[in-house]
Amino acid sequence: MVSREHKRAGLHEKLQLLRSITNSHAMNKASIIVDASKYIEELKQKVERLNQDITAAQTSNNRNPLPMVTVETLEKGFLINIFSEKSCPGLLVSVLEAFQDLGLNVLEARVSCTDSFRLQAVGGENEEQSEYIDAQVVKQAVLQAIKNWSESSDEQE
């Protein structure tokens, strides 16, 4: 007899736990189970929506957003910052070629190309160069180098 009452108490405890988890207000066993089934279906739908959101986010991240570029004028030259969340194989070469085309000498640089791409460079104008270069010209040249690199890397894929 004790065993039967013990089982009944255990079942009652489990039903009360199920009621609290599923936010059910039902009083009988069948209604609690129906509410639990509805709750499980709602959870399945939420999981499906989250999976769709994750897939959409991954798809948008794969579209290779172009790196961010800032150029600041210094006393003698420019501070150029380029950042991308993704690794950008070959981008450094393209940017350095753009510096060379502008006649900028790289006076100091820090580069990281492992998981992301980050370049911080101080470029000074070549003293032999006759024309003045401003920050906007440098930024446009770097952006053009990035665009050319992006198009060539898209073609290789």
N, CA, C and O atoms as a GROMACS GRO file, in nm:
protein
  628
    1MET      N    1   0.081  -0.120   0.000
    1MET     CA    2   0.000   0.000   0.000
    1MET      C    3   0.086   0.126   0.000
    1MET      O    4   0.055   0.224  -0.068
    2VAL      N    5   0.193   0.123   0.078
    2VAL     CA    6   0.279   0.240   0.085
    2VAL      C    7   0.339   0.269  -0.054
    2VAL      O    8   0.356   0.385  -0.092
    3SER      N    9   0.370   0.166  -0.125
    3SER     CA   10   0.432   0.182  -0.257
    3SER      C   11   0.336   0.253  -0.353
    3SER      O   12   0.377   0.341  -0.429
    4ARG      N   13   0.208   0.213  -0.348
    4ARG     CA   14   0.108   0.275  -0.438
    4ARG      C   15   0.092   0.423  -0.403
    4ARG      O   16   0.086   0.506  -0.494
    5GLU      N   17   0.084   0.458  -0.275
    5GLU     CA   18   0.072   0.598  -0.233
    5GLU      C   19   0.198   0.676  -0.267
    5GLU      O   20   0.192   0.794  -0.304
    6HIS      N   21   0.311   0.609  -0.256
    6HIS     CA   22   0.438   0.673  -0.288
    6HIS      C   23   0.444   0.706  -0.438
    6HIS      O   24   0.490   0.814  -0.478
    7LYS      N   25   0.396   0.611  -0.522
    7LYS     CA   26   0.393   0.634  -0.667
    7LYS      C   27   0.297   0.748  -0.701
    7LYS      O   28   0.327   0.834  -0.784
    8ARG      N   29   0.181   0.747  -0.635
    8ARG     CA   30   0.081   0.851  -0.660
    8ARG      C   31   0.135   0.989  -0.621
    8ARG      O   32   0.113   1.087  -0.692
    9ALA      N   33   0.205   0.996  -0.509
    9ALA     CA   34   0.263   1.123  -0.464
    9ALA      C   35   0.372   1.169  -0.563
    9ALA      O   36   0.382   1.287  -0.594
   10GLY      N   37   0.451   1.075  -0.611
   10GLY     CA   38   0.556   1.106  -0.709
   10GLY      C   39   0.496   1.158  -0.839
   10GLY      O   40   0.546   1.254  -0.898
   11LEU      N   41   0.386   1.093  -0.884
   11LEU     CA   42   0.318   1.135  -1.006
   11LEU      C   43   0.259   1.275  -0.987
   11LEU      O   44   0.269   1.359  -1.076
   12HIS      N   45   0.198   1.299  -0.871
   12HIS     CA   46   0.140   1.430  -0.842
   12HIS      C   47   0.250   1.537  -0.843
   12HIS      O   48   0.230   1.647  -0.896
   13GLU      N   49   0.363   1.505  -0.786
   13GLU     CA   50   0.476   1.600  -0.782
   13GLU      C   51   0.526   1.630  -0.924
   13GLU      O   52   0.555   1.745  -0.957
   14LYS      N   53   0.535   1.527  -1.007
   14LYS     CA   54   0.579   1.546  -1.145
   14LYS      C   55   0.479   1.628  -1.225
   14LYS      O   56   0.518   1.712  -1.305
   15LEU      N   57   0.351   1.605  -1.203
   15LEU     CA   58   0.249   1.685  -1.272
   15LEU      C   59   0.255   1.832  -1.229
   15LEU      O   60   0.238   1.922  -1.312
   16GLN      N   61   0.279   1.856  -1.101
   16GLN     CA   62   0.290   1.993  -1.052
   16GLN      C   63   0.414   2.062  -1.112
   16GLN      O   64   0.409   2.180  -1.147
   17LEU      N   65   0.522   1.987  -1.125
   17LEU     CA   66   0.643   2.040  -1.188
   17LEU      C   67   0.616   2.072  -1.335
   17LEU      O   68   0.657   2.177  -1.385
   18LEU      N   69   0.547   1.981  -1.404
   18LEU     CA   70   0.512   2.003  -1.544
   18LEU      C   71   0.421   2.125  -1.558
   18LEU      O   72   0.436   2.204  -1.652
   19ARG      N   73   0.327   2.141  -1.464
   19ARG     CA   74   0.239   2.258  -1.465
   19ARG      C   75   0.319   2.386  -1.452
   19ARG      O   76   0.295   2.483  -1.523
   20SER      N   77   0.414   2.387  -1.361
   20SER     CA   78   0.491   2.510  -1.339
   20SER      C   79   0.583   2.541  -1.458
   20SER      O   80   0.597   2.657  -1.496
   21ILE      N   81   0.645   2.440  -1.518
   21ILE     CA   82   0.734   2.461  -1.632
   21ILE      C   83   0.656   2.514  -1.752
   21ILE      O   84   0.704   2.604  -1.822
   22THR      N   85   0.538   2.460  -1.776
   22THR     CA   86   0.460   2.498  -1.894
   22THR      C   87   0.364   2.612  -1.867
   22THR      O   88   0.287   2.650  -1.955
   23ASN      N   89   0.367   2.668  -1.749
   23ASN     CA   90   0.277   2.777  -1.708
   23ASN      C   91   0.131   2.739  -1.726
   23ASN      O   92   0.048   2.822  -1.765
   24SER      N   93   0.100   2.615  -1.699
   24SER     CA   94  -0.037   2.565  -1.712
   24SER      C   95  -0.116   2.598  -1.586
   24SER      O   96  -0.064   2.596  -1.474
   25HIS      N   97  -0.244   2.629  -1.608
   25HIS     CA   98  -0.333   2.654  -1.494
   25HIS      C   99  -0.436   2.542  -1.479
   25HIS      O  100  -0.530   2.553  -1.402
   26ALA      N  101  -0.416   2.435  -1.554
   26ALA     CA  102  -0.509   2.322  -1.551
   26ALA      C  103  -0.496   2.247  -1.418
   26ALA      O  104  -0.392   2.251  -1.352
   27MET      N  105  -0.603   2.180  -1.383
   27MET     CA  106  -0.605   2.108  -1.256
   27MET      C  107  -0.601   1.957  -1.274
   27MET      O  108  -0.554   1.886  -1.185
   28ASN      N  109  -0.650   1.906  -1.389
   28ASN     CA  110  -0.648   1.760  -1.404
   28ASN      C  111  -0.532   1.716  -1.494
   28ASN      O  112  -0.476   1.795  -1.570
   29LYS      N  113  -0.499   1.589  -1.483
   29LYS     CA  114  -0.383   1.532  -1.550
   29LYS      C  115  -0.389   1.551  -1.702
   29LYS      O  116  -0.289   1.590  -1.762
   30ALA      N  117  -0.501   1.524  -1.764
   30ALA     CA  118  -0.513   1.533  -1.910
   30ALA      C  119  -0.491   1.676  -1.958
   30ALA      O  120  -0.422   1.698  -2.058
   31SER      N  121  -0.548   1.773  -1.890
   31SER     CA  122  -0.533   1.913  -1.930
   31SER      C  123  -0.389   1.961  -1.915
   31SER      O  124  -0.340   2.038  -1.997
   32ILE      N  125  -0.322   1.915  -1.810
   32ILE     CA  126  -0.181   1.952  -1.791
   32ILE      C  127  -0.097   1.898  -1.906
   32ILE      O  128  -0.009   1.968  -1.957
   33ILE      N  129  -0.124   1.775  -1.948
   33ILE     CA  130  -0.049   1.712  -2.057
   33ILE      C  131  -0.078   1.784  -2.189
   33ILE      O  132   0.012   1.803  -2.270
   34VAL      N  133  -0.203   1.824  -2.211
   34VAL     CA  134  -0.238   1.899  -2.333
   34VAL      C  135  -0.164   2.032  -2.333
   34VAL      O  136  -0.109   2.072  -2.436
   35ASP      N  137  -0.162   2.103  -2.220
   35ASP     CA  138  -0.091   2.230  -2.210
   35ASP      C  139   0.059   2.211  -2.234
   35ASP      O  140   0.124   2.294  -2.298
   36ALA      N  141   0.114   2.101  -2.182
   36ALA     CA  142   0.255   2.072  -2.202
   36ALA      C  143   0.285   2.047  -2.350
   36ALA      O  144   0.388   2.090  -2.401
   37SER      N  145   0.196   1.978  -2.418
   37SER     CA  146   0.213   1.953  -2.562
   37SER      C  147   0.213   2.083  -2.640
   37SER      O  148   0.295   2.103  -2.730
   38LYS      N  149   0.119   2.173  -2.606
   38LYS     CA  150   0.115   2.304  -2.672
   38LYS      C  151   0.244   2.383  -2.646
   38LYS      O  152   0.298   2.447  -2.736
   39TYR      N  153   0.291   2.375  -2.523
   39TYR     CA  154   0.413   2.444  -2.486
   39TYR      C  155   0.533   2.392  -2.566
   39TYR      O  156   0.616   2.470  -2.612
   40ILE      N  157   0.540   2.262  -2.582
   40ILE     CA  158   0.648   2.200  -2.660
   40ILE      C  159   0.640   2.244  -2.806
   40ILE      O  160   0.743   2.271  -2.867
   41GLU      N  161   0.520   2.251  -2.862
   41GLU     CA  162   0.504   2.297  -3.000
   41GLU      C  163   0.550   2.442  -3.015
   41GLU      O  164   0.616   2.476  -3.113
   42GLU      N  165   0.516   2.526  -2.917
   42GLU     CA  166   0.560   2.666  -2.921
   42GLU      C  167   0.713   2.674  -2.917
   42GLU      O  168   0.773   2.754  -2.988
   43LEU      N  169   0.774   2.591  -2.833
   43LEU     CA  170   0.920   2.589  -2.825
   43LEU      C  171   0.983   2.544  -2.957
   43LEU      O  172   1.084   2.599  -2.999
   44LYS      N  173   0.922   2.444  -3.021
   44LYS     CA  174   0.972   2.398  -3.151
   44LYS      C  175   0.966   2.510  -3.254
   44LYS      O  176   1.060   2.528  -3.333
   45GLN      N  177   0.858   2.586  -3.254
   45GLN     CA  178   0.843   2.697  -3.348
   45GLN      C  179   0.948   2.806  -3.321
   45GLN      O  180   1.005   2.864  -3.414
   46LYS      N  181   0.974   2.833  -3.192
   46LYS     CA  182   1.076   2.932  -3.157
   46LYS      C  183   1.214   2.886  -3.204
   46LYS      O  184   1.291   2.966  -3.258
   47VAL      N  185   1.244   2.759  -3.184
   47VAL     CA  186   1.372   2.705  -3.229
   47VAL      C  187   1.385   2.716  -3.381
   47VAL      O  188   1.491   2.753  -3.432
   48GLU      N  189   1.278   2.686  -3.452
   48GLU     CA  190   1.280   2.695  -3.599
   48GLU      C  191   1.304   2.840  -3.643
   48GLU      O  192   1.383   2.864  -3.735
   49ARG      N  193   1.237   2.936  -3.579
   49ARG     CA  194   1.258   3.077  -3.613
   49ARG      C  195   1.402   3.119  -3.585
   49ARG      O  196   1.462   3.191  -3.664
   50LEU      N  197   1.456   3.075  -3.471
   50LEU     CA  198   1.595   3.109  -3.438
   50LEU      C  199   1.692   3.049  -3.539
   50LEU      O  200   1.788   3.115  -3.580
   51ASN      N  201   1.667   2.926  -3.581
   51ASN     CA  202   1.752   2.864  -3.683
   51ASN      C  203   1.746   2.941  -3.814
   51ASN      O  204   1.848   2.959  -3.880
   52GLN      N  205   1.627   2.988  -3.851
   52GLN     CA  206   1.614   3.068  -3.973
   52GLN      C  207   1.689   3.201  -3.959
   52GLN      O  208   1.754   3.246  -4.054
   53ASP      N  209   1.680   3.263  -3.841
   53ASP     CA  210   1.752   3.389  -3.817
   53ASP      C  211   1.903   3.368  -3.824
   53ASP      O  212   1.975   3.450  -3.880
   54ILE      N  213   1.950   3.258  -3.768
   54ILE     CA  214   2.093   3.228  -3.772
   54ILE      C  215   2.139   3.207  -3.916
   54ILE      O  216   2.244   3.257  -3.956
   55THR      N  217   2.061   3.132  -3.993
   55THR     CA  218   2.095   3.108  -4.133
   55THR      C  219   2.098   3.239  -4.211
   55THR      O  220   2.189   3.261  -4.291
   56ALA      N  221   2.001   3.326  -4.188
   56ALA     CA  222   1.997   3.455  -4.257
   56ALA      C  223   2.118   3.540  -4.218
   56ALA      O  224   2.176   3.607  -4.303
   57ALA      N  225   2.154   3.539  -4.091
   57ALA     CA  226   2.270   3.618  -4.045
   57ALA      C  227   2.399   3.566  -4.107
   57ALA      O  228   2.484   3.645  -4.148
   58GLN      N  229   2.413   3.434  -4.114
   58GLN     CA  230   2.534   3.376  -4.174
   58GLN      C  231   2.540   3.408  -4.322
   58GLN      O  232   2.648   3.434  -4.374
   59THR      N  233   2.428   3.407  -4.390
   59THR     CA  234   2.425   3.439  -4.532
   59THR      C  235   2.467   3.583  -4.555
   59THR      O  236   2.544   3.612  -4.647
   60SER      N  237   2.417   3.675  -4.472
   60SER     CA  238   2.453   3.815  -4.489
   60SER      C  239   2.599   3.839  -4.455
   60SER      O  240   2.661   3.927  -4.513
   61ASN      N  241   2.656   3.762  -4.362
   61ASN     CA  242   2.797   3.777  -4.327
   61ASN      C  243   2.888   3.724  -4.437
   61ASN      O  244   3.003   3.769  -4.448
   62ASN      N  245   2.841   3.633  -4.518
   62ASN     CA  246   2.923   3.574  -4.623
   62ASN      C  247   2.935   3.664  -4.744
   62ASN      O  248   3.007   3.630  -4.838
   63ARG      N  249   2.867   3.774  -4.746
   63ARG     CA  250   2.870   3.863  -4.862
   63ARG      C  251   2.992   3.954  -4.865
   63ARG      O  252   2.996   4.051  -4.940
   64ASN      N  253   3.092   3.923  -4.784
   64ASN     CA  254   3.217   3.998  -4.780
   64ASN      C  255   3.198   4.149  -4.771
   64ASN      O  256   3.223   4.220  -4.868
   65PRO      N  257   3.156   4.199  -4.656
   65PRO     CA  258   3.147   4.344  -4.644
   65PRO      C  259   3.288   4.403  -4.655
   65PRO      O  260   3.385   4.344  -4.607
   66LEU      N  261   3.298   4.518  -4.719
   66LEU     CA  262   3.428   4.579  -4.740
   66LEU      C  263   3.483   4.632  -4.607
   66LEU      O  264   3.406   4.672  -4.520
   67PRO      N  265   3.615   4.633  -4.594
   67PRO     CA  266   3.676   4.684  -4.470
   67PRO      C  267   3.647   4.833  -4.448
   67PRO      O  268   3.622   4.908  -4.543
   68MET      N  269   3.650   4.873  -4.322
   68MET     CA  270   3.630   5.013  -4.286
   68MET      C  271   3.763   5.087  -4.298
   68MET      O  272   3.868   5.031  -4.265
   69VAL      N  273   3.759   5.209  -4.345
   69VAL     CA  274   3.881   5.288  -4.367
   69VAL      C  275   3.865   5.425  -4.303
   69VAL      O  276   3.763   5.492  -4.320
   70THR      N  277   3.966   5.467  -4.228
   70THR     CA  278   3.973   5.605  -4.179
   70THR      C  279   4.111   5.659  -4.211
   70THR      O  280   4.211   5.587  -4.204
   71VAL      N  281   4.116   5.786  -4.246
   71VAL     CA  282   4.243   5.853  -4.274
   71VAL      C  283   4.242   5.986  -4.199
   71VAL      O  284   4.149   6.066  -4.214
   72GLU      N  285   4.345   6.008  -4.119
   72GLU     CA  286   4.358   6.133  -4.044
   72GLU      C  287   4.486   6.203  -4.089
   72GLU      O  288   4.588   6.139  -4.116
   73THR      N  289   4.480   6.334  -4.095
   73THR     CA  290   4.599   6.412  -4.131
   73THR      C  291   4.684   6.433  -4.006
   73THR      O  292   4.634   6.475  -3.901
   74LEU      N  293   4.813   6.403  -4.019
   74LEU     CA  294   4.908   6.427  -3.911
   74LEU      C  295   4.995   6.547  -3.950
   74LEU      O  296   4.980   6.603  -4.058
   75GLU      N  297   5.084   6.585  -3.862
   75GLU     CA  298   5.172   6.697  -3.890
   75GLU      C  299   5.251   6.676  -4.019
   75GLU      O  300   5.262   6.765  -4.103
   76LYS      N  301   5.306   6.556  -4.033
   76LYS     CA  302   5.382   6.524  -4.156
   76LYS      C  303   5.334   6.390  -4.207
   76LYS      O  304   5.402   6.288  -4.190
   77GLY      N  305   5.219   6.388  -4.270
   77GLY     CA  306   5.170   6.265  -4.328
   77GLY      C  307   5.028   6.233  -4.286
   77GLY      O  308   4.948   6.322  -4.257
   78PHE      N  309   5.000   6.103  -4.283
   78PHE     CA  310   4.864   6.056  -4.256
   78PHE      C  311   4.866   5.933  -4.168
   78PHE      O  312   4.960   5.854  -4.171
   79LEU      N  313   4.760   5.918  -4.088
   79LEU     CA  314   4.737   5.796  -4.011
   79LEU      C  315   4.625   5.722  -4.082
   79LEU      O  316   4.513   5.772  -4.090
   80ILE      N  317   4.655   5.604  -4.133
   80ILE     CA  318   4.557   5.527  -4.210
   80ILE      C  319   4.520   5.404  -4.128
   80ILE      O  320   4.607   5.327  -4.089
   81ASN      N  321   4.391   5.384  -4.103
   81ASN     CA  322   4.340   5.266  -4.033
   81ASN      C  323   4.245   5.191  -4.125
   81ASN      O  324   4.154   5.249  -4.183
   82ILE      N  325   4.269   5.061  -4.136
   82ILE     CA  326   4.181   4.974  -4.216
   82ILE      C  327   4.146   4.856  -4.128
   82ILE      O  328   4.234   4.795  -4.067
   83PHE      N  329   4.016   4.823  -4.121
   83PHE     CA  330   3.973   4.710  -4.038
   83PHE      C  331   3.864   4.631  -4.107
   83PHE      O  332   3.770   4.687  -4.163
   84SER      N  333   3.879   4.498  -4.101
   84SER     CA  334   3.776   4.406  -4.148
   84SER      C  335   3.767   4.293  -4.048
   84SER      O  336   3.868   4.247  -3.995
   85GLU      N  337   3.644   4.247  -4.020
   85GLU     CA  338   3.625   4.137  -3.926
   85GLU      C  339   3.676   4.004  -3.982
   85GLU      O  340   3.699   3.910  -3.908
   86LYS      N  341   3.693   3.999  -4.113
   86LYS     CA  342   3.739   3.876  -4.177
   86LYS      C  343   3.884   3.892  -4.222
   86LYS      O  344   3.931   4.004  -4.243
   87SER      N  345   3.952   3.782  -4.236
   87SER     CA  346   4.084   3.781  -4.294
   87SER      C  347   4.072   3.820  -4.441
   87SER      O  348   3.977   3.780  -4.508
   88CYS      N  349   4.167   3.897  -4.491
   88CYS     CA  350   4.159   3.946  -4.629
   88CYS      C  351   4.290   3.916  -4.701
   88CYS      O  352   4.373   4.006  -4.717
   89PRO      N  353   4.310   3.792  -4.744
   89PRO     CA  354   4.437   3.758  -4.810
   89PRO      C  355   4.460   3.843  -4.935
   89PRO      O  356   4.374   3.853  -5.022
   90GLY      N  357   4.578   3.904  -4.942
   90GLY     CA  358   4.614   3.985  -5.057
   90GLY      C  359   4.581   4.133  -5.043
   90GLY      O  360   4.627   4.213  -5.125
   91LEU      N  361   4.504   4.170  -4.945
   91LEU     CA  362   4.463   4.310  -4.930
   91LEU      C  363   4.582   4.399  -4.895
   91LEU      O  364   4.592   4.512  -4.944
   92LEU      N  365   4.670   4.351  -4.811
   92LEU     CA  366   4.785   4.431  -4.770
   92LEU      C  367   4.867   4.474  -4.891
   92LEU      O  368   4.909   4.590  -4.901
   93VAL      N  369   4.889   4.383  -4.983
   93VAL     CA  370   4.966   4.414  -5.103
   93VAL      C  371   4.896   4.522  -5.184
   93VAL      O  372   4.960   4.616  -5.232
   94SER      N  373   4.765   4.510  -5.200
   94SER     CA  374   4.688   4.610  -5.276
   94SER      C  375   4.697   4.748  -5.213
   94SER      O  376   4.712   4.847  -5.284
   95VAL      N  377   4.688   4.754  -5.082
   95VAL     CA  378   4.694   4.883  -5.012
   95VAL      C  379   4.833   4.944  -5.023
   95VAL      O  380   4.847   5.064  -5.047
   96LEU      N  381   4.936   4.861  -5.007
   96LEU     CA  382   5.072   4.913  -5.019
   96LEU      C  383   5.102   4.963  -5.160
   96LEU      O  384   5.174   5.061  -5.178
   97GLU      N  385   5.045   4.896  -5.260
   97GLU     CA  386   5.061   4.944  -5.398
   97GLU      C  387   4.992   5.079  -5.416
   97GLU      O  388   5.043   5.166  -5.488
   98ALA      N  389   4.877   5.097  -5.352
   98ALA     CA  390   4.807   5.227  -5.359
   98ALA      C  391   4.891   5.336  -5.294
   98ALA      O  392   4.898   5.448  -5.345
   99PHE      N  393   4.957   5.304  -5.182
   99PHE     CA  394   5.046   5.401  -5.118
   99PHE      C  395   5.158   5.439  -5.214
   99PHE      O  396   5.193   5.556  -5.229
  100GLN      N  397   5.214   5.338  -5.279
  100GLN     CA  398   5.325   5.361  -5.372
  100GLN      C  399   5.279   5.449  -5.488
  100GLN      O  400   5.350   5.541  -5.530
  101ASP      N  401   5.160   5.420  -5.541
  101ASP     CA  402   5.107   5.501  -5.652
  101ASP      C  403   5.086   5.646  -5.612
  101ASP      O  404   5.102   5.736  -5.695
  102LEU      N  405   5.051   5.669  -5.485
  102LEU     CA  406   5.031   5.806  -5.436
  102LEU      C  407   5.164   5.875  -5.405
  102LEU      O  408   5.169   5.998  -5.392
  103GLY      N  409   5.268   5.798  -5.393
  103GLY     CA  410   5.396   5.855  -5.354
  103GLY      C  411   5.410   5.868  -5.204
  103GLY      O  412   5.487   5.950  -5.156
  104LEU      N  413   5.335   5.786  -5.128
  104LEU     CA  414   5.345   5.788  -4.982
  104LEU      C  415   5.450   5.687  -4.938
  104LEU      O  416   5.457   5.574  -4.987
  105ASN      N  417   5.531   5.729  -4.844
  105ASN     CA  418   5.627   5.639  -4.781
  105ASN      C  419   5.564   5.588  -4.652
  105ASN      O  420   5.509   5.667  -4.576
  106VAL      N  421   5.572   5.458  -4.628
  106VAL     CA  422   5.520   5.402  -4.503
  106VAL      C  423   5.629   5.422  -4.398
  106VAL      O  424   5.735   5.360  -4.404
  107LEU      N  425   5.601   5.509  -4.302
  107LEU     CA  426   5.698   5.541  -4.198
  107LEU      C  427   5.689   5.443  -4.081
  107LEU      O  428   5.790   5.412  -4.017
  108GLU      N  429   5.568   5.396  -4.056
  108GLU     CA  430   5.545   5.303  -3.945
  108GLU      C  431   5.417   5.228  -3.976
  108GLU      O  432   5.322   5.287  -4.028
  109ALA      N  433   5.413   5.098  -3.943
  109ALA     CA  434   5.290   5.022  -3.970
  109ALA      C  435   5.275   4.907  -3.872
  109ALA      O  436   5.374   4.848  -3.827
  110ARG      N  437   5.151   4.879  -3.838
  110ARG     CA  438   5.115   4.760  -3.760
  110ARG      C  439   5.007   4.688  -3.837
  110ARG      O  440   4.907   4.747  -3.877
  111VAL      N  441   5.029   4.557  -3.858
  111VAL     CA  442   4.936   4.480  -3.940
  111VAL      C  443   4.903   4.349  -3.869
  111VAL      O  444   4.989   4.286  -3.809
  112SER      N  445   4.775   4.311  -3.876
  112SER     CA  446   4.731   4.181  -3.828
  112SER      C  447   4.641   4.121  -3.936
  112SER      O  448   4.545   4.184  -3.980
  113CYS      N  449   4.674   4.001  -3.978
  113CYS     CA  450   4.599   3.939  -4.088
  113CYS      C  451   4.548   3.800  -4.054
  113CYS      O  452   4.506   3.728  -4.145
  114THR      N  453   4.549   3.759  -3.930
  114THR     CA  454   4.516   3.622  -3.894
  114THR      C  455   4.366   3.593  -3.907
  114THR      O  456   4.323   3.535  -4.007
  115ASP      N  457   4.286   3.632  -3.808
  115ASP     CA  458   4.142   3.606  -3.812
  115ASP      C  459   4.065   3.724  -3.868
  115ASP      O  460   3.957   3.709  -3.926
  116SER      N  461   4.123   3.841  -3.852
  116SER     CA  462   4.063   3.963  -3.905
  116SER      C  463   4.177   4.038  -3.975
  116SER      O  464   4.293   3.997  -3.970
  117PHE      N  465   4.142   4.146  -4.040
  117PHE     CA  466   4.245   4.227  -4.105
  117PHE      C  467   4.247   4.363  -4.038
  117PHE      O  468   4.144   4.430  -4.029
  118ARG      N  469   4.364   4.403  -3.992
  118ARG     CA  470   4.378   4.534  -3.931
  118ARG      C  471   4.512   4.592  -3.976
  118ARG      O  472   4.616   4.528  -3.963
  119LEU      N  473   4.506   4.713  -4.029
  119LEU     CA  474   4.628   4.785  -4.069
  119LEU      C  475   4.621   4.924  -4.010
  119LEU      O  476   4.523   4.996  -4.028
  120GLN      N  477   4.726   4.960  -3.939
  120GLN     CA  478   4.740   5.097  -3.890
  120GLN      C  479   4.876   5.143  -3.942
  120GLN      O  480   4.980   5.089  -3.903
  121ALA      N  481   4.876   5.241  -4.028
  121ALA     CA  482   4.999   5.286  -4.090
  121ALA      C  483   5.011   5.438  -4.084
  121ALA      O  484   4.912   5.510  -4.093
  122VAL      N  485   5.134   5.483  -4.069
  122VAL     CA  486   5.164   5.624  -4.079
  122VAL      C  487   5.237   5.641  -4.211
  122VAL      O  488   5.346   5.587  -4.232
  123GLY      N  489   5.176   5.718  -4.300
  123GLY     CA  490   5.235   5.741  -4.432
  123GLY      C  491   5.275   5.885  -4.446
  123GLY      O  492   5.198   5.976  -4.416
  124GLY      N  493   5.399   5.905  -4.491
  124GLY     CA  494   5.449   6.041  -4.513
  124GLY      C  495   5.463   6.067  -4.661
  124GLY      O  496   5.495   5.977  -4.739
  125GLU      N  497   5.438   6.190  -4.700
  125GLU     CA  498   5.450   6.226  -4.841
  125GLU      C  499   5.595   6.220  -4.884
  125GLU      O  500   5.686   6.257  -4.809
  126ASN      N  501   5.616   6.175  -5.004
  126ASN     CA  502   5.749   6.173  -5.063
  126ASN      C  503   5.790   6.318  -5.090
  126ASN      O  504   5.718   6.391  -5.158
  127GLU      N  505   5.905   6.359  -5.038
  127GLU     CA  506   5.946   6.500  -5.048
  127GLU      C  507   5.976   6.541  -5.192
  127GLU      O  508   5.975   6.660  -5.224
  128GLU      N  509   6.004   6.444  -5.278
  128GLU     CA  510   6.033   6.475  -5.418
  128GLU      C  511   5.904   6.505  -5.497
  128GLU      O  512   5.908   6.557  -5.608
  129GLN      N  513   5.792   6.471  -5.437
  129GLN     CA  514   5.664   6.488  -5.506
  129GLN      C  515   5.622   6.634  -5.504
  129GLN      O  516   5.629   6.699  -5.399
  130SER      N  517   5.579   6.685  -5.616
  130SER     CA  518   5.547   6.828  -5.626
  130SER      C  519   5.404   6.860  -5.583
  130SER      O  520   5.379   6.968  -5.530
  131GLU      N  521   5.310   6.769  -5.606
  131GLU     CA  522   5.170   6.801  -5.574
  131GLU      C  523   5.133   6.761  -5.431
  131GLU      O  524   5.182   6.662  -5.377
  132TYR      N  525   5.044   6.842  -5.371
  132TYR     CA  526   4.998   6.820  -5.234
  132TYR      C  527   4.889   6.712  -5.232
  132TYR      O  528   4.802   6.709  -5.319
  133ILE      N  529   4.897   6.624  -5.134
  133ILE     CA  530   4.796   6.518  -5.117
  133ILE      C  531   4.722   6.544  -4.987
  133ILE      O  532   4.784   6.570  -4.884
  134ASP      N  533   4.589   6.538  -4.991
  134ASP     CA  534   4.513   6.553  -4.866
  134ASP      C  535   4.454   6.418  -4.824
  134ASP      O  536   4.462   6.320  -4.898
  135ALA      N  537   4.396   6.415  -4.704
  135ALA     CA  538   4.344   6.291  -4.645
  135ALA      C  539   4.236   6.228  -4.732
  135ALA      O  540   4.227   6.106  -4.741
  136GLN      N  541   4.155   6.311  -4.796
  136GLN     CA  542   4.046   6.258  -4.879
  136GLN      C  543   4.102   6.183  -5.000
  136GLN      O  544   4.048   6.079  -5.039
  137VAL      N  545   4.209   6.235  -5.059
  137VAL     CA  546   4.272   6.168  -5.173
  137VAL      C  547   4.329   6.033  -5.130
  137VAL      O  548   4.315   5.933  -5.200
  138VAL      N  549   4.393   6.031  -5.013
  138VAL     CA  550   4.449   5.905  -4.961
  138VAL      C  551   4.337   5.805  -4.936
  138VAL      O  552   4.348   5.689  -4.975
  139LYS      N  553   4.229   5.850  -4.872
  139LYS     CA  554   4.117   5.760  -4.843
  139LYS      C  555   4.056   5.705  -4.971
  139LYS      O  556   4.027   5.585  -4.979
  140GLN      N  557   4.037   5.790  -5.071
  140GLN     CA  558   3.979   5.743  -5.197
  140GLN      C  559   4.071   5.641  -5.265
  140GLN      O  560   4.023   5.543  -5.322
  141ALA      N  561   4.201   5.663  -5.258
  141ALA     CA  562   4.295   5.568  -5.319
  141ALA      C  563   4.290   5.434  -5.246
  141ALA      O  564   4.294   5.328  -5.310
  142VAL      N  565   4.282   5.438  -5.114
  142VAL     CA  566   4.275   5.314  -5.036
  142VAL      C  567   4.143   5.242  -5.064
  142VAL      O  568   4.141   5.121  -5.081
  143LEU      N  569   4.034   5.317  -5.067
  143LEU     CA  570   3.904   5.256  -5.097
  143LEU      C  571   3.902   5.192  -5.236
  143LEU      O  572   3.845   5.085  -5.255
  144GLN      N  573   3.966   5.259  -5.332
  144GLN     CA  574   3.974   5.203  -5.467
  144GLN      C  575   4.058   5.076  -5.468
  144GLN      O  576   4.024   4.979  -5.536
  145ALA      N  577   4.166   5.075  -5.392
  145ALA     CA  578   4.250   4.955  -5.382
  145ALA      C  579   4.171   4.839  -5.320
  145ALA      O  580   4.182   4.725  -5.364
  146ILE      N  581   4.090   4.870  -5.218
  146ILE     CA  582   4.007   4.767  -5.153
  146ILE      C  583   3.902   4.716  -5.252
  146ILE      O  584   3.877   4.596  -5.259
  147LYS      N  585   3.842   4.807  -5.326
  147LYS     CA  586   3.740   4.767  -5.424
  147LYS      C  587   3.802   4.677  -5.531
  147LYS      O  588   3.745   4.574  -5.567
  148ASN      N  589   3.919   4.716  -5.582
  148ASN     CA  590   3.987   4.634  -5.683
  148ASN      C  591   4.024   4.496  -5.627
  148ASN      O  592   4.008   4.394  -5.693
  149TRP      N  593   4.074   4.497  -5.502
  149TRP     CA  594   4.108   4.369  -5.436
  149TRP      C  595   3.984   4.283  -5.422
  149TRP      O  596   3.989   4.162  -5.448
  150SER      N  597   3.872   4.343  -5.379
  150SER     CA  598   3.748   4.269  -5.358
  150SER      C  599   3.699   4.206  -5.488
  150SER      O  600   3.658   4.090  -5.490
  151GLU      N  601   3.703   4.284  -5.595
  151GLU     CA  602   3.658   4.232  -5.725
  151GLU      C  603   3.748   4.118  -5.772
  151GLU      O  604   3.699   4.019  -5.826
  152SER      N  605   3.879   4.132  -5.753
  152SER     CA  606   3.970   4.024  -5.798
  152SER      C  607   3.956   3.901  -5.710
  152SER      O  608   3.968   3.789  -5.760
  153SER      N  609   3.931   3.919  -5.579
  153SER     CA  610   3.914   3.801  -5.493
  153SER      C  611   3.780   3.734  -5.518
  153SER      O  612   3.768   3.612  -5.501
  154ASP      N  613   3.676   3.810  -5.559
  154ASP     CA  614   3.547   3.750  -5.596
  154ASP      C  615   3.561   3.666  -5.722
  154ASP      O  616   3.499   3.560  -5.734
  155GLU      N  617   3.641   3.714  -5.816
  155GLU     CA  618   3.661   3.639  -5.940
  155GLU      C  619   3.734   3.508  -5.916
  155GLU      O  620   3.710   3.410  -5.986
  156GLN      N  621   3.823   3.506  -5.817
  156GLN     CA  622   3.900   3.384  -5.789
  156GLN      C  623   3.817   3.278  -5.720
  156GLN      O  624   3.851   3.160  -5.725
  157GLU      N  625   3.708   3.317  -5.655
  157GLU     CA  626   3.624   3.221  -5.580
  157GLU      C  627   3.537   3.139  -5.669
  157GLU      O  628   3.462   3.054  -5.621
   0.00000   0.00000   0.00000
